[in-house]
Amino acid sequence: MTILPRSLEKGRAFKRKLAEGQAVSGAWSTLGSPEAACLMAAAGLDYILVDLEHGRGGLDGLAAQVQALAAFDTAVMVRLPDHDAGNVKRCLDLGANCLLVPQVDTPATALAILDAALFPTDGHRGVAVGAIQAANWGYEADSYFAHANDALTVLVQIESPTAVENLNDILAIGRLDGIFVGPNDLSASMGLFRQYDHPAFREAFDQVFDATLTAGKVFGALPAPGLAVQDLVGRGAQVVPAGSDQSMLRSGAQGLITELQMTRGAP
């Protein structure tokens, strides 16, 4: 009987949910705090999205969060800080179940990420399974190597007009699991920052949305005004991370102040 490392159990379960067409629940981890990640995971989220592009914590923070979340069924999705093959390798070695890759404008970029993320012979990911956290610190080295590629989910972000132009070629990459749209970056790159109701932005957004679903791949997006979670999921989006550790703390603090002001009769 094959014993899988915890990282692969979680990766397989997450990928299965997506394959079954489920809309998975998730939130951003931006503060790099394992305690905050556990507080969110304990609510029953399907994934925690650790943001290494704009969030705090770095690789050490990711390692601590993966370890803290091992007791939960919640998968660990990681937004990469860049396209560096070394960062891809290290995030996976630490136990990431899903990679979210920012600013993918061309199929060549997507293929390079996949090449760095997959063990030979599917790719050229470096092999250190006898020592890494993702392989239960080497205790399950052989099963990790044998099954890591199949348990990994890779999503790329479409965030520019160039990426939209190259969308069909990106979607043609068989091993790519799906597309994620960042409305802030896409609108900004179009010169329409946060003009989510602008016809040109909506046309581009809808083009990516529809083409992704037609290709049979996972679609995800950050919710925004006019792009509510319920509407996105109703159209077929599966990955819509709604909220973060930071936003939840901020809204909670603001709520306390509002409640006190109402109690005191403040204007």
N, C-alpha and C positions, 0 to 999 in steps of 0.2 A: 504493500500500500504506500503510495506516494504521499509524503508529508510536505505540504507547501508552507513556506514562510508566511507570517501574518500579512506582510505587504502584498503578496500575491493573492491570498484569500480575499483581501479587500479589493484589490484591483479587478479580479475576476467578477466579483459580485457587482461592482460598479459598472463594469462593461456590459454585464448581462442585463442590468436595468435599462441601459441605453438601447441595447439590441432589442429589448422587448417593447420599446417605444415609450417608456416611462418618462415623465417630466420629473427630474430629480431636484430635491431641495438642497440649497446651499447658501453659504454666506462667506464674505471675504474676511480673511485674517490679515489685517494691515499693520498691527502693532507688534507682531512677532512674539506674542505672549502665549506660551503653552496653556496657562491657566484660562485665559480668555477663549482659546480654541476649545478647551474641554467644556467650558460653560455652554458654548454654542452647540457642540456635538452632543452633549447630554440631552438636549431637547429632541434629538432624533434626526438631525440633518443627514442627508445622504452623502454630502461632501463638505469639506472646508477648503476654501480656495486661498492658499497662502500666496500673497502677492510679493514677489521678489523684484518686480519691476519698479513699483512705487512705494511699497510698504517697508517697514522696518524689520530688522532681525537677521537678515542674511542667511547664509548656510547654517550657521550655528543655531539660529532661531528655528530654521526648518527642521534640523535634527531633533531639537527638543520637542517640537510640536508633533512630529511623527511618533516619537517615543511616547509622549503623553496620550496621543490618540489611539495607540495600539489596542487599548482596552475597549474602544468603541468600534462599531461597524462602519462609522463614518469614514469615507475615503478621503485621501489627501490629494487635492489638485494643486498644482504649483504653476503660477504664472512666472515664466522664466524672466530673468533680468535683461537678457539679450539673446543673440543667436550663437554664442560661443559654445563650441562642442564640449569644452571642459565643464561648463556650467550644466549642460544637459546631463552629462555623465554623473556629475556629483549629486545633482538633485535626485536622479534615479537611484544611485548608490545609497542615498539616505532613506529611500523608501517612498518616493512619490508614486502615486497610482495613475495620475493623469497629468499631462503637460498641456498648458495653455501658452501658446507661442505668440508674442506680440509682433505687430508690424510685419506680417508676411505679405510681401508685394508680388512675389513671383513663385512659380512652381519650383525653380531651382533652390530657393530658400527653404521651402517646405521639404524638399527631398534631402537637403543637407541636414536638417533637423532630424528627420527620420533615420538617416544614415548614422547619426551620432547616438540615437536613442535605442537602436536595435542591435542585439548581439549578432555576431556572425552565424550563419552566412547571409542573413537578411540585411545586416548593416555592419558597422565597424565600431560599435561601442566597446570600450575597453573592458576587459574581464578581470575582476578582482573579487570573485564571489566567495573566496575563502576568508574574507575579512569584513565585508561591508554590512552595514546595519540592515539593509533591505533583505539580505539573505540570512536573517537571524544571526548576524555576526559570524557567518560562516558555518553555522551548524546545519544549514540546509542548502549548502552550496550547489550541489548537483541539481536539485529540483528547481532552485531559483533560476539557474542558467537554462534549464530545459523549458521553463514555462514563462519566463519574464516577458518575452516579446508578445505572447498571446494575451497577457493580462494587462498590457499597457494601452491606455487611451491617449490619443494625440489630437488636440484641437488647435487650429491656427486662427489668428485674428485678422480679419479684413478691415483695414483702417484707412484706406486711401483710394483715390480714383484709379491709380495704377493697379492696385489689388483687385478692384472691381473689374477692370478691363481684362485681367488675367484669370478671372474667377473660374471659367470653364476648364482651363488647363490645370488649375490647382485642384479642382474637384475631380479631375480625371485620375489623380493619384490614388491608386487602389487602397494602399495601407493607411491613408489619412482617414481618421474617424469623423471629423466634422469641422465646422466653421463657426466662429464666434465673432460677432460684430460689436465693436466699441463705439457707441454713438458719439461720444465726445470727440474721439480722434477722427472718425470718419467725417463728421460735420466740420471740424476745424480744418482738415486737409482740403475740404471743398470750399473753404472760405465762407462757411455758413455755421459758425460755431454756435452750437445749441439751438439752432433754428430747426427743430425737429419736425415742424409742420411745413417746412419749405418744400415745394413740389420736387425740386431736384434731389434733395436729401431723401425724401420718401421713396422716390423712384429708385435710387441706388440701393437703399435699404431693402426695399421689396424685391428688387432683382436678386440680391444675394440670398435673401430668405427663400424665395421660391425656387431658385436654381439649386440650392443646397438640399431642399426636401425632394426635388425631382431626381437628384443624383442618389437619393437613398442614404444620405449622411445626416449626422446629428447637427442641428442648428441651435445656437445659443446667442444670447445678447444681454447686455446690461440694460435693465429697465430705465426708462426716461419719460419725461412728460410726453404724453401721446403714445407711449410704448409701454403700457402697463403690463405687469406680470400676467394678469389674467388674459389679456388680449394676446400676448406673445405665445403663451402656452396653448391658448385656444386655437391658434393658427398652426401649432405643431412644434414650437420651440421646446427643447427639452432641458437646456442648461441656462437658467435665468437666475443668477445669484442676486438675491434681493436683500441688501443690507450688509453690514460689516460690524466687526467688534467696535470700531470707532463710531459709526453712525448710531449704533444701539446705545452706547454710553452717552453720546451727545444728546440724543433724543430723550433718554431717561433723565439726564440732568436738567434739560430744559423743561421737562414735564414736572419735575419737583418744584422748580421756580414758579412755573405757571400756577400750580396748585396752591402754593403758599401765597402768591399774589392774590388769587381769588379768595382765599380764606381771610386775608387782611383787607379785602375790599379795594385793592390797588387798581388804578385805572389801567 
